[in-house]
């Protein structure tokens, strides 16, 4: 006798379970950006493009250890004891905590999380505005490509995040007119912004564009906006701007922070020395994303039909395009601010041609909310997968630092170091104070001029070198001063490789 058992599986997850297992497009985009940023060469680029990541790590670590905000300089022997404008203390503590947990990789994770979250927020905002899903995704990716030139594990990544939130609140107010929400939101955002990064002044530029747009529409009212509405917007934006300005004074330096930032921006000499403050080189491969974004903005304005763009949008596009062409650091902000203006034009085109596809994709995305799956995948990628990260020895004096650590008896007295290596040396050689580092605004124009006069053998370099009371130098091998020291009596070469040469003064 045969006994047969027929087993059939009819298990099918319920819609509620499916909703929590299937991530929506915004979370998938967040995870994709995070994984790309944590893979090579992105993760090394985040922390090793300049020395400021290590500098902020060192400053934040000192604040964590002491429990006090840094008020005076303790990192250089040239400006020891000078008062410091503490403009990024909250971010430095954040990066120091990440560095304690994961070293340089921890710094990269911290920067990657903020960047990925910025574009997750942008994508969700574009969808909330009613844009097509594919268009919102494409616009977000193009905006990310445009801004990748300034993706670094440094405090300015928090400005990216806050700009998206700040601009979104102003757009909400322009659409719905909720003054109370706007005042509360911008006050809270400014309180964090002014203590996270010095570019909080960008918030007033964005707010000023909306204020000027309201003025234009009050003078020449469009058919869709009554003059009374524009008048109310002017009053509300003026009061909210004054509130944000008052809140911006809640920082360790008060109004001195604002003055410091303005004085630095007025120095064309100092800003010209920094890559991020220079105009972009359109012949560079890294400029391609920005060129494509400019094309996307121009195409969106060309194909856009009614309703007419509000005056604030025209001012934002024009003003931030000029700022992006003026300095590299403004390119990511320009892309984030103009993305909500670009997306609607392309969404209208897509829905005219692929309306059914657009509707189906939107329905699938609305039924998905699998953020726990994304969070678990991100946790596995961060914690479980080995991702060693180190400063590249072909760009940073890694081997020279090892030599100094192995022969401490040879390195007493003051050091003269390469400017761009100062931040790295602050962290790698905590027992040796640097001559100069990436805090160009702190050292000032006169000091930087004297330093470059020495390094590049300009008239008076010998007198300035003697006056500096330097005992040993850690400079690039091809620096003119390094080559001159080889011929100068009283100096002896004690280390040299293809990147770094160290000279020591005899007694």
C-alpha positions in Angstrom: 0.0 0.0 0.0 1.4 3.4 -1.0 0.7 6.5 1.0 1.3 9.7 -0.9 1.6 13.0 0.7 0.9 16.0 -1.4 2.5 19.1 0.0 1.8 22.4 -1.6 3.1 25.8 -0.6 0.8 28.6 -0.9 2.6 31.0 1.4 2.5 34.5 0.1 3.6 37.5 2.1 0.9 39.9 3.0 0.9 43.4 1.4 2.0 44.8 4.8 5.0 42.5 4.9 5.9 43.2 1.3 5.8 46.9 2.0 8.4 46.6 4.8 10.6 44.2 2.7 10.7 46.3 -0.5 12.7 49.5 -0.2 11.4 52.5 -2.1 13.5 54.3 -4.8 14.7 56.9 -2.3 16.2 54.4 0.1 17.7 52.4 -2.8 19.3 55.6 -4.0 20.6 56.3 -0.5 22.2 52.9 -0.2 23.7 53.0 -3.7 25.4 56.3 -3.0 26.6 55.1 0.3 28.1 52.0 -1.2 29.8 53.9 -4.0 31.3 56.4 -1.5 32.6 53.6 0.7 34.2 51.7 -2.2 37.6 52.6 -3.6 38.7 55.1 -4.8 35.9 57.1 -3.3 36.6 56.4 0.4 40.2 57.3 0.1 39.3 60.5 -1.9 36.9 61.5 0.9 39.7 61.7 3.5 42.9 62.1 1.5 42.1 64.8 -1.1 43.4 67.4 1.4 44.7 67.4 5.0 41.6 69.1 6.5 39.9 65.9 7.3 42.8 64.9 9.6 43.0 68.4 11.0 39.3 68.4 12.0 39.7 65.0 13.5 42.6 66.2 15.7 40.7 69.3 16.8 37.6 67.4 17.6 39.5 64.7 19.5 41.1 67.4 21.7 37.6 68.8 22.4 36.3 65.3 23.3 39.2 64.7 25.6 39.1 68.0 27.4 35.4 68.6 27.3 36.0 72.2 26.2 35.7 74.1 22.9 39.1 75.1 21.4 39.6 78.9 22.0 43.3 79.4 21.4 45.8 77.8 19.0 47.8 74.9 20.3 48.7 73.3 17.0 51.3 75.6 15.5 54.5 77.2 17.0 54.1 80.3 14.8 50.6 81.3 16.2 50.7 79.6 19.5 48.2 81.1 22.0 46.5 83.2 19.4 42.7 83.3 19.7 40.8 81.0 17.4 37.4 81.6 15.7 35.7 78.3 16.4 33.3 77.9 13.5 32.9 74.2 13.0 33.2 72.7 16.5 30.1 70.6 16.4 31.1 68.9 13.1 34.6 68.4 14.5 33.2 66.5 17.5 31.1 64.4 15.1 34.1 63.5 13.0 36.3 62.8 16.0 33.7 60.4 17.4 33.7 58.6 14.0 37.5 58.6 14.0 37.6 57.0 17.4 35.3 54.2 16.1 36.9 53.5 12.7 40.0 55.6 12.1 40.2 57.1 8.7 37.5 54.8 7.5 35.3 56.1 10.2 35.8 59.6 8.9 34.9 58.4 5.4 31.7 56.7 6.7 30.7 59.9 8.5 31.1 62.0 5.4 29.4 59.4 3.2 26.4 59.1 5.5 25.8 62.9 5.4 26.2 63.1 1.6 24.0 60.1 0.9 21.3 61.5 3.2 21.4 64.8 1.5 20.5 63.3 -1.9 18.0 61.0 -0.2 16.2 64.1 1.1 16.4 65.8 -2.3 14.9 62.8 -4.0 12.0 62.6 -1.5 11.4 66.3 -1.9 11.2 66.0 -5.7 8.7 63.2 -5.4 6.6 65.1 -2.8 6.4 67.9 -5.3 4.6 65.5 -7.7 7.5 64.9 -10.1 7.8 61.7 -12.1 9.8 59.0 -10.3 12.3 58.4 -13.1 12.8 62.1 -13.6 13.3 62.7 -9.9 15.9 59.9 -9.8 17.7 61.1 -12.9 17.7 64.7 -11.7 19.0 63.7 -8.3 21.8 61.6 -9.8 22.8 64.5 -12.2 22.9 66.9 -9.2 25.1 64.5 -7.3 27.4 64.2 -10.4 27.7 67.9 -10.6 28.6 68.2 -6.9 31.0 65.3 -6.7 33.9 67.6 -7.3 33.6 68.8 -3.7 32.6 65.6 -1.9 35.1 65.4 1.1 34.9 64.2 4.7 34.8 67.8 5.9 32.3 70.1 7.7 31.0 71.6 4.5 29.0 68.4 3.8 26.6 69.5 6.5 26.0 72.6 4.5 24.8 70.4 1.6 22.3 68.7 4.0 21.0 71.9 5.5 20.7 73.7 2.1 18.2 71.1 1.0 16.1 71.5 4.1 16.4 75.3 4.2 15.4 75.7 0.5 12.5 73.2 0.9 11.0 75.2 3.8 11.2 78.4 1.8 9.5 76.7 -1.2 6.8 75.4 1.2 6.2 78.9 2.4 6.0 80.3 -1.1 3.4 77.6 -2.0 1.3 77.4 1.2 2.2 80.5 3.2 2.7 79.0 6.6 4.7 81.7 8.3 4.9 80.0 11.7 6.3 76.8 10.3 8.9 78.8 8.3 10.1 80.8 11.3 10.4 77.8 13.5 12.1 75.6 10.9 14.7 78.2 9.8 15.5 79.2 13.4 16.3 75.5 14.3 18.2 74.9 11.1 20.3 78.1 11.6 21.1 77.1 15.2 22.7 73.9 14.0 24.2 75.4 10.8 26.1 78.2 12.5 27.8 75.7 14.8 28.4 73.0 12.1 30.0 75.0 9.2 30.9 78.6 8.4 28.9 78.6 5.1 25.7 79.5 7.0 25.8 82.8 5.1 24.5 80.8 2.1 21.2 80.5 3.9 20.8 84.2 3.8 21.6 84.3 0.1 18.9 81.8 -0.6 16.4 83.6 1.7 17.3 86.8 0.0 16.4 85.3 -3.4 12.9 84.5 -2.2 12.6 88.0 -0.6 13.7 89.7 -3.9 11.3 87.5 -5.8 8.4 88.6 -3.6 9.5 92.2 -4.2 9.5 91.7 -8.0 6.0 90.1 -7.9 4.7 93.0 -5.7 6.0 95.6 -8.2 4.8 93.6 -11.2 2.1 91.2 -9.9 1.6 88.0 -12.0 -1.9 86.8 -12.8 -1.6 83.9 -10.3 -0.3 85.9 -7.3 -2.2 88.8 -5.8 -0.2 91.8 -4.7 -1.5 91.3 -1.1 0.1 87.9 -1.1 3.5 89.3 -2.3 3.3 92.0 0.3 2.7 89.4 3.1 5.6 87.4 1.8 7.9 90.4 2.0 6.9 91.1 5.6 7.2 87.5 6.7 10.6 86.9 4.9 12.0 90.1 6.4 11.0 89.1 9.9 12.2 85.5 9.5 15.5 86.7 8.1 16.0 88.9 11.1 15.1 86.0 13.4 17.6 83.8 11.6 20.3 86.5 11.9 19.6 86.7 15.6 19.9 82.9 16.0 23.1 82.9 14.1 24.7 84.8 16.9 24.3 81.8 19.2 27.7 80.4 18.6 31.0 80.4 20.6 32.2 83.6 18.8 29.0 85.6 18.5 29.2 88.3 15.8 32.9 87.9 15.5 32.3 84.7 13.4 30.3 86.7 10.8 33.0 89.4 10.6 35.7 86.8 10.3 34.0 85.0 7.4 33.4 88.3 5.6 37.0 89.5 6.0 38.3 86.2 4.7 36.0 86.4 1.6 37.3 89.9 0.9 40.9 88.7 0.6 41.2 87.8 -3.0 44.8 86.7 -2.3 43.9 84.0 0.2 40.9 82.8 -1.7 42.9 82.5 -4.9 45.3 80.0 -3.1 42.4 77.6 -2.3 41.1 75.3 -5.0 37.6 75.4 -3.8 37.4 79.2 -4.0 38.7 79.3 -7.6 36.5 79.1 -10.8 36.2 75.6 -12.2 38.6 74.5 -14.9 36.3 73.4 -17.7 39.1 71.4 -19.3 39.3 69.2 -16.2 37.5 65.8 -16.4 35.9 66.6 -13.0 34.0 69.5 -14.6 32.0 67.2 -16.8 29.2 66.7 -14.3 28.8 70.5 -13.8 28.7 71.0 -17.6 26.0 68.4 -17.9 24.0 70.0 -15.1 24.3 73.4 -16.8 22.9 71.8 -19.9 20.0 70.2 -17.9 19.1 73.6 -16.4 19.1 75.2 -19.8 17.1 72.4 -21.3 14.5 72.5 -18.5 14.0 76.3 -18.9 13.7 75.8 -22.7 11.0 73.0 -22.6 9.1 74.4 -19.6 5.6 75.4 -20.4 3.0 76.9 -18.1 2.8 77.8 -15.3 5.4 80.5 -15.5 8.4 80.3 -13.2 8.0 82.4 -10.1 10.4 85.3 -9.8 12.2 83.7 -6.9 13.1 80.7 -9.1 14.5 82.9 -11.9 16.6 84.7 -9.3 17.8 81.5 -7.7 18.9 80.0 -11.1 20.6 83.1 -12.2 22.3 83.9 -8.9 23.5 80.5 -8.0 24.7 79.8 -11.6 26.9 82.9 -11.3 28.2 81.8 -7.8 28.9 78.3 -9.2 30.9 79.8 -12.0 32.8 82.0 -9.5 33.9 79.2 -7.2 34.0 75.4 -7.2 32.6 75.2 -3.7 29.3 76.7 -4.8 28.7 74.1 -7.5 27.1 71.5 -5.2 24.9 74.2 -3.6 23.8 75.4 -7.0 22.8 71.9 -8.1 20.8 71.3 -4.8 19.0 74.6 -5.0 18.1 74.4 -8.7 17.1 70.7 -8.8 13.5 71.4 -7.7 13.2 73.9 -10.6 14.6 71.5 -13.2 12.6 68.4 -12.4 9.0 69.7 -13.1 9.8 70.6 -16.7 11.1 67.1 -17.5 8.3 65.4 -15.5 5.8 67.1 -17.8 7.5 65.8 -20.9 7.8 62.3 -19.5 4.1 62.1 -18.5 3.0 63.2 -21.9 4.9 60.3 -23.5 4.9 57.6 -20.9 1.9 58.4 -18.7 1.0 54.7 -17.9 4.6 53.8 -17.0 5.0 56.8 -14.8 1.8 56.0 -13.0 2.6 52.4 -12.4 6.1 53.1 -11.1 4.8 55.8 -8.8 2.2 53.3 -7.4 4.9 50.7 -6.7 7.1 53.2 -5.0 4.3 54.5 -2.8 3.6 50.9 -1.7 7.2 50.4 -0.6 8.8 51.3 2.7 11.6 48.8 3.3 14.0 51.0 5.2 14.9 48.2 7.7 16.3 46.2 4.8 18.3 49.1 3.6 19.6 49.9 7.1 20.7 46.3 7.6 22.5 46.2 4.2 24.3 49.5 5.1 25.2 48.2 8.6 26.7 45.0 7.0 28.6 47.1 4.5 30.0 49.4 7.2 30.7 47.0 10.1 31.3 43.6 8.6 33.1 44.1 5.3 36.8 45.0 5.8 37.6 48.3 4.2 41.1 49.4 5.1 41.7 53.1 4.5 45.1 54.9 4.5 46.6 58.1 3.4 48.3 57.4 0.0 52.1 57.6 0.5 52.7 58.9 -3.0 50.7 62.1 -2.0 51.3 62.4 1.7 54.5 62.2 3.8 53.6 58.9 5.3 57.1 57.3 5.1 58.7 60.5 6.4 56.4 60.5 9.4 57.4 56.9 10.2 61.1 58.0 10.0 60.4 60.8 12.4 58.6 58.5 14.8 61.5 56.0 14.7 64.2 58.7 15.3 62.7 61.2 17.7 66.1 62.3 19.0 66.8 64.0 15.6 63.8 66.2 15.6 63.9 68.8 18.3 62.8 72.3 17.9 60.5 74.0 15.4 59.4 72.5 12.1 58.8 74.1 8.7 56.3 72.1 6.8 54.6 72.0 3.5 51.4 74.1 3.7 49.0 71.4 2.3 50.5 68.7 4.7 49.8 70.7 7.8 46.4 69.2 8.7 47.8 65.7 8.2 50.8 66.4 10.3 48.7 67.8 13.1 47.1 64.4 13.5 50.1 62.2 12.5 52.7 64.0 14.6 50.8 65.4 17.6 54.1 65.9 19.6 55.4 68.4 16.9 53.7 71.7 16.3 53.3 72.7 12.7 54.5 75.9 11.0 51.3 76.3 9.0 48.3 74.2 8.0 45.0 74.5 6.1 43.5 77.2 8.4 44.4 79.9 5.9 41.9 82.3 7.3 43.4 81.9 10.8 47.0 82.6 9.7 46.1 85.6 7.6 47.4 87.1 4.4 50.6 88.6 5.7 51.7 85.3 7.3 50.9 83.2 4.2 52.8 85.7 2.0 55.9 85.4 4.1 55.6 81.6 4.1 55.3 81.4 0.3 58.2 83.9 0.0 60.4 81.4 1.8 59.1 78.3 0.1 59.5 79.8 -3.4 62.7 81.7 -2.8 61.3 85.1 -3.4 63.4 88.2 -2.4 64.1 88.2 1.3 63.5 84.5 1.7 66.9 84.0 3.5 66.1 86.6 6.2 62.6 85.3 6.7 64.0 81.8 7.1 66.5 82.9 9.7 63.8 84.9 11.5 61.5 81.9 11.7 63.8 80.1 14.1 63.1 76.8 12.3 65.3 73.8 13.3 64.2 71.4 10.6 62.1 71.3 7.4 59.6 68.8 6.1 58.9 69.9 2.5 58.3 68.5 -0.9 61.4 67.3 -2.6 60.8 69.6 -5.6 60.1 72.7 -3.5 62.6 75.5 -4.4 63.5 75.9 -0.7 64.3 72.3 -0.4 66.7 72.5 -3.4 68.3 75.7 -2.0 68.9 74.1 1.5 71.0 71.4 -0.2 73.5 74.2 -1.1 73.1 76.3 2.0 75.8 75.9 4.7 74.5 74.9 8.1 71.8 72.6 6.8 72.1 68.8 6.5 69.7 66.4 4.7 68.7 63.6 7.0 65.9 62.0 5.0 64.7 62.0 1.4 62.4 60.1 -1.0 60.6 60.9 -4.2 58.0 63.0 -2.4 59.6 64.4 0.8 63.0 65.7 1.9 63.9 66.6 5.4 66.7 69.0 6.3 68.0 69.8 9.7 69.9 72.8 10.8 73.3 72.1 12.3 73.0 73.0 16.0 
